[in-house]
Amino acid sequence: MQKILATAALGGLLLLGACNSRQSVIDGMSPSASSSSVGTAPIPASLLISVLADPPAVFGGTPATGRILLSFPAPAGGVSVAVSSSSSATNVPPAVVVPAGSDSTTFNIATQPVTTDVSVDIVARASNRDVQGTLGVWAKVPPFVATWVDPGNGQRTTVGRVTRNGQWRANCYGSDISIFAGESSNLYFLDFAAPDGHPMIPGTYDNAQTGFGPAHSPDRPSLQITTPGYSACSAPSKSRFVVSEADLVADSLGTVRRFSLTFEQQCGAVSLRGELSIVSVAPGITSGDRCIR
């Protein structure tokens, strides 16, 4: 019994010693703590952790947003962060301030049109610490399709693209333009249709339905999309496309000579926007219906 009590007492002394040792380390780390203070935790340093561009790639001439993240909320007076970029294809502010009490801030990234794709380094510096992010600035060289999918949960935008080096197929049949594009792991199945019996011409097509809805209205346009990060939506709250160019041929192949547009769709919290431009791509399998012109 005495041996047990002695062991327990020794354990208690060891535990007390460990606690006192940990507290002395904390007190030593705190620049404002005196040697007699007990239980005073240090104020953690607000270190620069990362800088990100969202979306991670855009067409030249389209803005992006930079986001700076600190390890802890900024102290009184905030944290000043110097910002720079590696290319004249982008323009960033020389400095931004993370406000007191916040662990992040955002800034605007302006981009310029480019003739070839550019990868731009975005650099942030604070307290002799540098962090770096990357923004892709894309050239518009047809044929191309690109999409940006915002998951609506605060996560980063998903970006996908197929360039002229990918595989392309396009057909016009009836009022419908059907397009397939694929490059690497990016696969696109796109279907745009004017109201039944109407030709696809330049203009705005609002309130577009999908092929997965409960009922098809012949008086409404259609927009059906499957892209990286986004599956076909049965009941979008917003669905529209804007055609800027439509040079279509009413031949047996449903030849699409030129077709350019932007499109957007909202499915629950997830929002999609995209841009497409094609020039003389190969036809796919036709339905037999001639393109309405």
PEDA-V229393 format. One record per backbone hydrogen bond with DSSP energy under -1.0 kcal/mol. CO is the residue of the C=O (numbers start at 1). NH is the residue of the N-H. If there is no record, write none. Layout:
co: (CO | CO)
nh: (NH | NH)
//
This chain:
co: (1 | 2 | 3 | 4 | 5 | 6 | 7 | 8 | 9 | 10 | 11 | 12 | 13 | 14 | 15 | 16 | 17 | 18 | 19 | 20 | 21 | 22 | 23 | 24 | 25 | 26 | 34 | 45 | 47 | 50 | 52 | 54 | 56 | 58 | 59 | 64 | 65 | 66 | 67 | 68 | 69 | 69 | 74 | 75 | 79 | 81 | 82 | 84 | 87 | 89 | 91 | 94 | 96 | 98 | 99 | 102 | 103 | 105 | 107 | 109 | 110 | 118 | 120 | 121 | 122 | 123 | 124 | 125 | 126 | 129 | 131 | 133 | 135 | 136 | 137 | 138 | 139 | 144 | 145 | 146 | 147 | 148 | 149 | 150 | 158 | 160 | 162 | 163 | 167 | 169 | 171 | 173 | 174 | 175 | 176 | 177 | 178 | 179 | 180 | 181 | 182 | 183 | 186 | 188 | 189 | 190 | 191 | 192 | 193 | 195 | 203 | 205 | 209 | 210 | 217 | 218 | 221 | 222 | 224 | 226 | 227 | 230 | 238 | 239 | 240 | 241 | 242 | 243 | 245 | 247 | 247 | 249 | 254 | 255 | 257 | 258 | 259 | 260 | 260 | 261 | 262 | 263 | 264 | 265 | 266 | 266 | 267 | 270 | 271 | 272 | 273 | 274 | 275 | 276 | 277 | 278 | 282 | 290)
nh: (5 | 6 | 7 | 8 | 9 | 10 | 11 | 12 | 13 | 14 | 15 | 16 | 17 | 18 | 19 | 20 | 21 | 22 | 23 | 24 | 25 | 26 | 27 | 28 | 29 | 30 | 37 | 47 | 71 | 69 | 67 | 65 | 136 | 138 | 62 | 109 | 54 | 107 | 52 | 105 | 49 | 50 | 101 | 78 | 98 | 96 | 125 | 123 | 90 | 112 | 110 | 83 | 81 | 79 | 102 | 74 | 70 | 68 | 66 | 64 | 91 | 137 | 135 | 86 | 133 | 84 | 131 | 82 | 129 | 126 | 124 | 122 | 120 | 58 | 118 | 60 | 141 | 277 | 162 | 275 | 160 | 273 | 158 | 271 | 149 | 147 | 145 | 166 | 182 | 180 | 178 | 176 | 292 | 194 | 173 | 192 | 171 | 190 | 169 | 188 | 167 | 186 | 183 | 181 | 226 | 179 | 224 | 177 | 222 | 198 | 243 | 241 | 223 | 213 | 220 | 196 | 209 | 193 | 191 | 189 | 230 | 227 | 266 | 208 | 264 | 205 | 262 | 203 | 260 | 257 | 258 | 251 | 172 | 249 | 280 | 247 | 278 | 244 | 245 | 276 | 242 | 274 | 240 | 272 | 237 | 238 | 270 | 267 | 150 | 265 | 148 | 263 | 146 | 261 | 144 | 259 | 170 | 174)
//
